[in-house]
Amino acid sequence: MINFQEEEKEFKKILADFEEALKKIRIGRASAAILEGIIADSYGAPTPLAHLAALSSPDPKSVIIKPWDKNLLPAIEAALGKADLGLSIISEGDQVRAVFPALTEERRKEFVKHLSKKAEETRIEVRKRRDDIWKTIQEEERAKLISETQKYLQKEKMEKMVEDINKKIKELSVKKEKEIMEI
């Protein structure tokens, strides 16, 4: 039989990943979370920026990147440049300041498109999970492990879980879109 507690954990993980992706979508304020996942070359090994430096946001328009090892400054600057986030990168001796430009209407719309795409990818992931569960339920019924009544009860439970997750995805998307479009 399907372990719905485990499946619920899987759906919550999908939702948590979506929430994490939303944090990386910029909304006019500088956020260290946007830069954490940028990959820089650290002595020949690709390493996330969060593992190479302390990231702090002293004001709403910039993030300061202070590397643990000063020799990595050029690699960090190069990685920020390649990230194509439209940042102004200023070298300040032993640290780098990434200045976020003000969001234009056009840029806000691009972020909303990116948000929509990410939400759709997440819904697709939820659908795939649902399809896998449904396939398992049907196989169990064919193998006479569960009755037809149990099959439909499990399907109903699964559909309720999927509906709840999709509702949360929609709520998070609407909230984030509102934040992005707010001036």
Backbone as CSV, one residue per row, in Angstrom:
resi,resn,N_x,N_y,N_z,CA_x,CA_y,CA_z,C_x,C_y,C_z
1,MET,0.838,-1.196,0.000,0.000,0.000,0.000,0.877,1.252,0.000
2,ILE,0.302,2.303,-0.543,0.999,3.584,-0.619,1.146,4.162,0.790
3,ASN,2.349,4.623,1.110,2.593,5.284,2.385,2.374,6.782,2.155
4,PHE,1.188,7.256,2.506,0.835,8.637,2.211,1.635,9.638,3.031
5,GLN,2.147,9.220,4.179,3.000,10.131,4.959,4.299,10.392,4.203
6,GLU,4.850,9.344,3.607,6.070,9.513,2.808,5.794,10.366,1.572
7,GLU,4.658,10.108,0.934,4.302,10.873,-0.263,4.089,12.340,0.080
8,GLU,3.488,12.590,1.224,3.275,13.972,1.661,4.618,14.667,1.875
9,LYS,5.595,13.929,2.421,6.940,14.485,2.597,7.543,14.846,1.240
10,GLU,7.326,13.967,0.252,7.850,14.225,-1.098,7.224,15.495,-1.684
11,PHE,5.906,15.633,-1.526,5.228,16.829,-2.030,5.716,18.074,-1.300
12,LYS,5.941,17.964,-0.001,6.434,19.112,0.771,7.846,19.485,0.346
13,LYS,8.634,18.491,-0.038,9.989,18.766,-0.519,9.922,19.526,-1.852
14,ILE,9.013,19.114,-2.725,8.828,19.815,-4.001,8.443,21.267,-3.724
15,LEU,7.532,21.468,-2.788,7.085,22.816,-2.430,8.227,23.623,-1.815
16,ALA,9.028,23.005,-0.969,10.166,23.697,-0.340,11.180,24.129,-1.401
17,ASP,11.410,23.269,-2.393,12.323,23.616,-3.485,11.789,24.824,-4.265
18,PHE,10.477,24.856,-4.474,9.849,25.980,-5.167,10.015,27.258,-4.351
19,GLU,9.783,27.169,-3.039,9.941,28.344,-2.180,11.382,28.849,-2.217
20,GLU,12.330,27.937,-2.257,13.747,28.307,-2.325,14.037,29.016,-3.647
21,ALA,13.448,28.532,-4.729,13.631,29.168,-6.034,13.028,30.568,-6.036
22,LEU,11.911,30.748,-5.348,11.278,32.064,-5.282,12.177,33.074,-4.568
23,LYS,12.908,32.611,-3.571,13.805,33.514,-2.832,14.883,34.088,-3.741
24,LYS,15.197,33.357,-4.779,16.266,33.786,-5.676,15.771,34.742,-6.767
25,ILE,14.461,34.939,-6.827,13.917,35.885,-7.800,13.908,37.253,-7.141
26,ARG,14.613,38.163,-7.753,14.834,39.491,-7.189,13.565,40.340,-7.221
27,ILE,13.364,41.122,-6.167,12.172,41.974,-6.115,12.505,43.420,-5.760
28,GLY,13.639,43.917,-6.236,13.967,45.312,-6.011,14.892,45.526,-4.822
29,ARG,14.994,44.556,-3.956,15.904,44.659,-2.820,17.052,43.685,-3.062
30,ALA,18.239,44.122,-2.689,19.395,43.238,-2.815,19.258,42.106,-1.806
31,SER,19.551,40.908,-2.243,19.442,39.754,-1.362,20.631,38.829,-1.584
32,ALA,21.256,38.439,-0.487,22.388,37.523,-0.580,21.948,36.179,-1.158
33,ALA,20.680,35.792,-0.943,20.165,34.504,-1.438,20.288,34.397,-2.958
34,ILE,20.192,35.526,-3.644,20.283,35.527,-5.106,21.676,35.101,-5.559
35,LEU,22.686,35.462,-4.770,24.071,35.202,-5.163,24.637,33.889,-4.628
36,GLU,24.012,33.304,-3.606,24.553,32.114,-2.942,24.874,30.970,-3.888
37,GLY,24.029,30.740,-4.872,24.198,29.586,-5.757,25.110,29.819,-6.938
38,ILE,25.615,31.047,-7.114,26.516,31.323,-8.234,27.785,30.502,-8.045
39,ILE,28.220,29.872,-9.109,29.380,28.976,-9.044,30.644,29.731,-9.481
40,ALA,31.644,29.713,-8.609,32.936,30.334,-8.918,34.007,29.239,-8.929
41,ASP,35.083,29.512,-9.641,36.179,28.552,-9.720,37.090,28.737,-8.506
42,SER,37.160,27.716,-7.675,38.001,27.763,-6.477,39.113,26.737,-6.632
43,TYR,40.272,27.208,-7.067,41.429,26.338,-7.260,41.083,25.135,-8.146
44,GLY,40.377,25.426,-9.237,40.056,24.386,-10.207,38.764,23.631,-9.943
45,ALA,38.122,23.886,-8.803,36.872,23.183,-8.471,35.713,24.177,-8.479
46,PRO,34.635,23.878,-9.213,33.471,24.769,-9.186,32.812,24.719,-7.806
47,THR,32.661,25.890,-7.181,32.159,25.967,-5.813,31.120,27.078,-5.698
48,PRO,30.014,26.824,-4.995,29.011,27.883,-4.794,29.616,29.050,-4.009
49,LEU,29.195,30.245,-4.345,29.697,31.461,-3.718,29.518,31.438,-2.194
50,ALA,28.423,30.871,-1.729,28.148,30.818,-0.297,29.212,30.010,0.453
51,HIS,29.927,29.127,-0.251,30.972,28.314,0.378,32.333,29.004,0.344
52,LEU,32.419,30.083,-0.443,33.705,30.761,-0.607,33.802,32.073,0.159
53,ALA,32.656,32.622,0.533,32.675,33.966,1.099,31.489,34.210,2.019
54,ALA,31.650,35.268,2.820,30.536,35.741,3.648,29.750,36.724,2.795
55,LEU,28.444,36.553,2.744,27.592,37.439,1.959,26.737,38.257,2.921
56,SER,26.737,39.576,2.740,25.901,40.416,3.596,25.298,41.531,2.761
57,SER,24.167,42.021,3.209,23.474,43.078,2.500,23.384,44.309,3.404
58,PRO,24.364,45.218,3.295,24.398,46.380,4.180,23.306,47.416,3.881
59,ASP,22.809,47.412,2.654,21.740,48.345,2.274,20.839,47.658,1.248
60,PRO,19.692,48.255,0.932,18.739,47.587,0.029,19.210,47.410,-1.422
61,LYS,20.298,48.069,-1.800,20.722,48.026,-3.201,22.003,47.237,-3.464
62,SER,22.670,46.741,-2.408,23.922,46.038,-2.667,24.155,44.866,-1.719
63,VAL,25.039,43.981,-2.174,25.460,42.832,-1.368,26.985,42.867,-1.343
64,ILE,27.548,42.663,-0.162,29.007,42.620,-0.031,29.433,41.157,0.045
65,ILE,30.420,40.810,-0.776,30.956,39.456,-0.810,32.378,39.544,-0.267
66,LYS,32.584,38.970,0.898,33.909,39.003,1.537,34.459,37.579,1.565
67,PRO,35.365,37.249,0.624,35.872,35.868,0.531,36.727,35.476,1.740
68,TRP,36.657,34.193,2.068,37.481,33.671,3.162,38.949,33.733,2.743
69,ASP,39.195,33.505,1.447,40.550,33.525,0.908,40.627,34.661,-0.115
70,LYS,41.464,35.664,0.148,41.565,36.868,-0.708,42.011,36.531,-2.133
71,ASN,42.706,35.392,-2.298,43.174,35.001,-3.633,42.018,34.648,-4.567
72,LEU,40.827,34.449,-4.012,39.674,34.066,-4.834,38.897,35.271,-5.384
73,LEU,39.304,36.498,-5.006,38.589,37.698,-5.471,38.416,37.737,-6.992
74,PRO,39.472,37.521,-7.798,39.272,37.567,-9.254,38.276,36.507,-9.752
75,ALA,38.334,35.316,-9.183,37.413,34.243,-9.600,35.974,34.602,-9.239
76,ILE,35.789,35.218,-8.075,34.442,35.623,-7.639,33.913,36.723,-8.554
77,GLU,34.754,37.703,-8.864,34.343,38.777,-9.772,33.958,38.214,-11.136
78,ALA,34.745,37.275,-11.638,34.457,36.660,-12.943,33.128,35.908,-12.899
79,ALA,32.889,35.169,-11.821,31.639,34.405,-11.695,30.432,35.335,-11.631
80,LEU,30.560,36.446,-10.917,29.460,37.417,-10.837,29.178,38.029,-12.204
81,GLY,30.244,38.295,-12.950,30.079,38.846,-14.296,29.386,37.866,-15.225
82,LYS,29.763,36.585,-15.123,29.166,35.542,-15.975,27.717,35.247,-15.609
83,ALA,27.335,35.529,-14.368,25.991,35.199,-13.902,24.911,35.982,-14.644
84,ASP,25.281,37.073,-15.276,24.358,37.866,-16.098,23.096,38.271,-15.322
85,LEU,23.316,38.865,-14.152,22.187,39.343,-13.348,22.008,40.857,-13.497
86,GLY,22.821,41.480,-14.336,22.724,42.915,-14.536,23.294,43.708,-13.369
87,LEU,24.225,43.110,-12.650,24.806,43.761,-11.473,25.988,44.632,-11.853
88,SER,26.216,45.669,-11.040,27.456,46.438,-11.136,28.388,45.826,-10.107
89,ILE,29.570,45.422,-10.528,30.507,44.754,-9.629,31.650,45.705,-9.336
90,ILE,31.835,46.001,-8.045,32.851,46.950,-7.624,33.828,46.236,-6.696
91,SER,35.108,46.265,-7.053,36.137,45.652,-6.226,36.563,46.672,-5.177
92,GLU,36.526,46.269,-3.915,36.864,47.176,-2.807,37.982,46.578,-1.957
93,GLY,39.122,46.360,-2.533,40.257,45.817,-1.786,40.092,44.347,-1.467
94,ASP,39.638,44.049,-0.246,39.517,42.655,0.174,38.094,42.113,0.055
95,GLN,37.221,42.852,-0.629,35.839,42.405,-0.816,35.297,42.914,-2.145
96,VAL,34.144,42.370,-2.521,33.472,42.780,-3.758,32.078,43.247,-3.390
97,ARG,31.668,44.366,-3.979,30.313,44.859,-3.766,29.538,44.646,-5.065
98,ALA,28.400,43.980,-4.954,27.520,43.774,-6.103,26.339,44.714,-5.924
99,VAL,26.221,45.691,-6.821,25.155,46.684,-6.729,24.036,46.281,-7.687
100,PHE,22.838,46.180,-7.138,21.661,45.800,-7.924,21.016,47.048,-8.494
101,PRO,20.792,47.077,-9.801,20.132,48.251,-10.387,18.640,48.264,-10.020
102,ALA,18.056,49.457,-10.098,16.608,49.571,-9.853,15.877,48.778,-10.937
103,LEU,14.771,48.171,-10.558,14.025,47.364,-11.519,13.165,48.248,-12.420
104,THR,13.287,48.017,-13.716,12.427,48.712,-14.670,11.158,47.882,-14.848
105,GLU,10.156,48.456,-15.455,8.899,47.746,-15.714,9.161,46.505,-16.564
106,GLU,10.029,46.681,-17.572,10.365,45.562,-18.464,11.030,44.423,-17.689
107,ARG,11.965,44.765,-16.797,12.678,43.763,-16.010,11.718,43.053,-15.051
108,ARG,10.790,43.812,-14.481,9.787,43.214,-13.590,8.964,42.171,-14.345
109,LYS,8.581,42.512,-15.572,7.799,41.569,-16.377,8.611,40.320,-16.702
110,GLU,9.919,40.486,-16.930,10.787,39.327,-17.167,10.803,38.422,-15.935
111,PHE,10.886,39.037,-14.745,10.890,38.256,-13.510,9.569,37.520,-13.319
112,VAL,8.457,38.160,-13.700,7.148,37.511,-13.588,7.082,36.315,-14.537
113,LYS,7.639,36.462,-15.753,7.683,35.342,-16.704,8.504,34.196,-16.128
114,HIS,9.645,34.551,-15.534,10.514,33.535,-14.924,9.775,32.836,-13.781
115,LEU,9.049,33.612,-13.004,8.246,33.073,-11.900,7.194,32.096,-12.432
116,SER,6.501,32.484,-13.481,5.466,31.626,-14.079,6.062,30.320,-14.587
117,LYS,7.229,30.443,-15.219,7.906,29.253,-15.743,8.282,28.310,-14.593
118,LYS,8.811,28.870,-13.522,9.224,28.072,-12.368,8.004,27.407,-11.718
119,ALA,6.905,28.135,-11.626,5.677,27.578,-11.044,5.167,26.424,-11.899
120,GLU,5.215,26.576,-13.214,4.758,25.511,-14.108,5.652,24.277,-14.002
121,GLU,6.961,24.495,-13.913,7.886,23.367,-13.734,7.564,22.606,-12.446
122,THR,7.228,23.348,-11.402,6.895,22.726,-10.121,5.594,21.942,-10.228
123,ARG,4.596,22.511,-10.908,3.319,21.795,-11.099,3.531,20.514,-11.914
124,ILE,4.415,20.574,-12.899,4.730,19.388,-13.706,5.361,18.316,-12.824
125,GLU,6.256,18.739,-11.943,6.896,17.801,-11.013,5.846,17.133,-10.112
126,VAL,4.878,17.931,-9.651,3.794,17.399,-8.806,2.964,16.396,-9.605
127,ARG,2.658,16.743,-10.867,1.865,15.833,-11.714,2.589,14.505,-11.939
128,LYS,3.897,14.580,-12.175,4.681,13.347,-12.372,4.600,12.472,-11.129
129,ARG,4.734,13.100,-9.974,4.658,12.355,-8.705,3.282,11.712,-8.557
130,ARG,2.244,12.496,-8.878,0.869,11.980,-8.802,0.686,10.794,-9.739
131,ASP,1.208,10.915,-10.960,1.087,9.821,-11.932,1.781,8.559,-11.443
132,ASP,2.947,8.731,-10.815,3.665,7.569,-10.259,2.846,6.898,-9.159
133,ILE,2.251,7.703,-8.298,1.430,7.151,-7.209,0.230,6.409,-7.786
134,TRP,-0.430,7.018,-8.766,-1.616,6.408,-9.378,-1.248,5.083,-10.046
135,LYS,-0.113,5.065,-10.716,0.342,3.837,-11.372,0.549,2.732,-10.319
136,THR,1.172,3.088,-9.201,1.410,2.125,-8.117,0.089,1.609,-7.557
137,ILE,-0.866,2.517,-7.366,-2.188,2.122,-6.838,-2.847,1.128,-7.795
138,GLN,-2.817,1.421,-9.083,-3.430,0.531,-10.077,-2.743,-0.836,-10.111
139,GLU,-1.410,-0.832,-10.012,-0.672,-2.097,-10.016,-1.033,-2.935,-8.781
140,GLU,-1.173,-2.266,-7.639,-1.541,-2.979,-6.416,-2.933,-3.601,-6.550
141,GLU,-3.847,-2.877,-7.209,-5.204,-3.409,-7.384,-5.184,-4.603,-8.349
142,ARG,-4.410,-4.490,-9.430,-4.299,-5.589,-10.386,-3.694,-6.831,-9.741
143,ALA,-2.753,-6.615,-8.827,-2.099,-7.726,-8.134,-2.943,-8.231,-6.959
144,LYS,-4.129,-7.667,-6.817,-5.079,-8.052,-5.760,-4.540,-7.772,-4.342
145,LEU,-3.654,-6.790,-4.238,-3.145,-6.392,-2.920,-4.138,-5.461,-2.215
146,ILE,-4.916,-4.732,-3.035,-5.959,-3.857,-2.482,-7.244,-4.072,-3.279
147,SER,-8.348,-3.731,-2.674,-9.637,-3.882,-3.363,-9.904,-2.652,-4.226
148,GLU,-10.931,-2.745,-5.060,-11.300,-1.622,-5.918,-11.711,-0.420,-5.065
149,THR,-12.406,-0.678,-3.974,-12.824,0.391,-3.069,-11.599,1.095,-2.479
150,GLN,-10.608,0.308,-2.041,-9.386,0.890,-1.498,-8.648,1.707,-2.566
151,LYS,-8.689,1.193,-3.794,-8.041,1.891,-4.914,-8.615,3.304,-5.041
152,TYR,-9.949,3.408,-5.027,-10.571,4.719,-5.204,-10.418,5.610,-3.971
153,LEU,-10.371,5.009,-2.803,-10.122,5.786,-1.581,-8.711,6.371,-1.611
154,GLN,-7.737,5.552,-2.047,-6.359,6.030,-2.143,-6.228,7.108,-3.223
155,LYS,-6.955,6.908,-4.326,-6.908,7.903,-5.404,-7.462,9.233,-4.895
156,GLU,-8.557,9.162,-4.152,-9.179,10.368,-3.601,-8.201,11.094,-2.658
157,LYS,-7.534,10.327,-1.818,-6.567,10.889,-0.870,-5.399,11.546,-1.631
158,MET,-4.933,10.856,-2.665,-3.836,11.378,-3.480,-4.248,12.683,-4.155
159,GLU,-5.445,12.708,-4.758,-5.929,13.898,-5.453,-6.058,15.084,-4.494
160,LYS,-6.477,14.815,-3.261,-6.603,15.872,-2.252,-5.227,16.463,-1.935
161,MET,-4.231,15.585,-1.782,-2.871,16.058,-1.510,-2.359,16.924,-2.666
162,VAL,-2.565,16.474,-3.886,-2.111,17.200,-5.070,-2.821,18.547,-5.165
163,GLU,-4.120,18.543,-4.902,-4.896,19.780,-4.943,-4.363,20.790,-3.919
164,ASP,-4.050,20.327,-2.717,-3.519,21.202,-1.671,-2.159,21.786,-2.075
165,ILE,-1.297,20.948,-2.618,0.029,21.422,-3.036,-0.106,22.439,-4.169
166,ASN,-0.956,22.152,-5.143,-1.147,23.090,-6.258,-1.721,24.417,-5.778
167,LYS,-2.594,24.360,-4.787,-3.161,25.583,-4.216,-2.051,26.419,-3.561
168,LYS,-1.135,25.751,-2.841,-0.026,26.456,-2.189,0.916,27.060,-3.225
169,ILE,1.168,26.323,-4.308,2.021,26.843,-5.381,1.397,28.105,-5.954
170,LYS,0.094,28.065,-6.193,-0.625,29.223,-6.739,-0.542,30.409,-5.778
171,GLU,-0.779,30.163,-4.477,-0.723,31.240,-3.481,0.659,31.884,-3.440
172,LEU,1.698,31.052,-3.421,3.070,31.569,-3.380,3.390,32.378,-4.641
173,SER,2.925,31.884,-5.792,3.174,32.578,-7.054,2.494,33.935,-7.088
174,VAL,1.243,33.980,-6.665,0.492,35.240,-6.671,1.147,36.253,-5.729
175,LYS,1.533,35.772,-4.551,2.182,36.651,-3.564,3.491,37.213,-4.120
176,LYS,4.305,36.342,-4.715,5.600,36.772,-5.259,5.403,37.718,-6.435
177,GLU,4.419,37.448,-7.282,4.154,38.329,-8.420,3.763,39.718,-7.939
178,LYS,2.952,39.766,-6.899,2.556,41.047,-6.322,3.781,41.814,-5.817
179,GLU,4.700,41.092,-5.144,5.933,41.716,-4.644,6.784,42.246,-5.793
180,ILE,6.881,41.484,-6.862,7.709,41.883,-8.003,7.148,43.134,-8.675
181,MET,5.853,43.177,-8.866,5.233,44.274,-9.594,5.049,45.541,-8.747
182,GLU,5.217,45.397,-7.438,5.102,46.545,-6.537,6.276,47.487,-6.766
183,ILE,5.986,48.765,-6.843,7.058,49.741,-7.089,7.458,50.402,-5.788
